[in-house]
Amino acid sequence: MHVLVVHNRYASAQPSGENKVVDQEVALLREAGHRVEMFERRSDDIAARSLLGKAAIPLLVPWNPAVRAELAARLRTERPDVVHVHNVFPLLSPAVLAACADAGVPAVATLHNYTQVCPPGTLQRDGRPCTECVGSSPLPAVRHGCYRGSRLATVPLAVSLSVNRRRWWSGVERFFCISAAQRDVLVRSGLPAERLAVKHNFVPDPDARRTDTGEHLLYLGRLAEAKGVRLLMSAWDEVAAGGGVGVPLVIAGTGPLETEVAAWAAGRDDVRYVGLYDTAECQKAIARSVAVVAPSTWLEAFGLVVVEAMAAGVPVVAAGHGAFVELVEDGVTGLLHRPGESASLASGIRRIAAGDDRNREMGRAARRRYEQGFSPAVGLERLVEGYRSAIAGRSGGGDSPPPTGEMITGSRWGHPREGDGGSR
C-alpha cells in the first residue's frame, strides 16, 4: 500500500505524544513493507520566518491556498492509495482536504484531541472541564481566550472550526478516534457516528521491562495544569506528611510549570525533577518504576504514557475519567483515583506502593493488557484495515463502514467495550 502522511509537527522544545505516534506509525508501516511518504510542516520553522511571514500565519490557519496547490500537485504525480491526515495547525490548514479532493485520493484522519468541537482541543478552561463551545458557536472560546490565554490567538482556531466543519466531514472517508471515550464525546457533540472508528494508538515493545517492584514513582509528561501536575504536587505533599511511601517521586518533562516544579522539588530527598528525558531514558525510567502516575485533570483522548507503562509491566495510578477508564482496569492493571481530588490521588499512591506481591501481579496484568490491545502487531492490523475501508468507501467497493459504536480490530469490527478497550 502507498500512503502519504500529512502532519504539522509540534515544536520540539516540549514533548509531543502526537509527534511520537506519527513517527511510530510511519516506521511500523515501512517495516511491514508499505510505501510511506511524508508531507509535513514543522512549527520549529516559524522562528526563522520574517516578521511579515510570522504575522501572516494566523491568516493561513483556516485556509492555506499554497498548501492546497502544493499537495494536490504532489498527489497527482505520486498517486498514493490513501492520505493519512494528523495535525494541520498552524502551517497546513484544512486546505489539505481540498487537495485530496482535487486529486481524487481518499483521506483518513486521526483525531488526536477535541479540536473538532473545541478550538484549543482540550475541553477544559481554567483547570476545569468545559463544553461551552460543543455543539454551538466557538465564540465562547474567543471570549475566554482559551488558546494560550489569548483572545487574539484563539480567533484563527475558532474561525477554522466554524468555516471548515463541513469540509472535514465531507472530505474524510474515515476518522480514527484514539479511544472509545473520545468517540463518545464527539458523537454526543453531534458528529456523524458512522464516520468515527476507534483505533487505539499502539506502543512499540520496549527494550526495558520491570524485573522487580521498582525504585520510584514516576510522572512522565508535559508539565502543565491540564496534566494534573499541581494536583500531583499537592497529593505528594500529603503523602510525605504521612511519612512517605519509601521511594521518591521522579518527575520528567518540561512545560509551562517547569519553574514551579523545579522550585518545589529543590532540596527535597523524596522528589527528583530530572528535566526532559529522551526515548531511551524514558523507557529505563518506566522500567524502574513502582508505578507511573497520570493525574490529568482534562479528559485525555488516549494516554500514551499509560500504555507505555503497561508495555513495561508497570501498573499506573490514573485519573478516573476520559480514556483512562478504558485503558486501566481499576484494581487489576492499576488504580483509578477520583479526578481532581488530591486526597484520592494520595490514597492511590499509598495503595500502589504498599504491597509488593499485589504490585507485581498488577504489573503482569498490565503487560497482558498491552499484548492484547496495544502491541505493534495489533496496531498495524487496525491501521491497514482502516485504510482499506476508506479506499473501498471512496471507490464504491464492497466494504461498508463499521456499524455505529464499533471499532477497528483488524480482520473484523468489534465492540470497543469488549476485550480490546480503549494528545496535543
Order of alpha helices (4+ residues) and beta strands (2+ residues): beta-alpha-beta-alpha-alpha-beta-alpha-beta-beta-beta-alpha-alpha-beta-alpha-beta-beta-alpha-beta-alpha-beta-alpha-beta-alpha-beta-alpha-beta-alpha-alpha-alpha-beta-beta
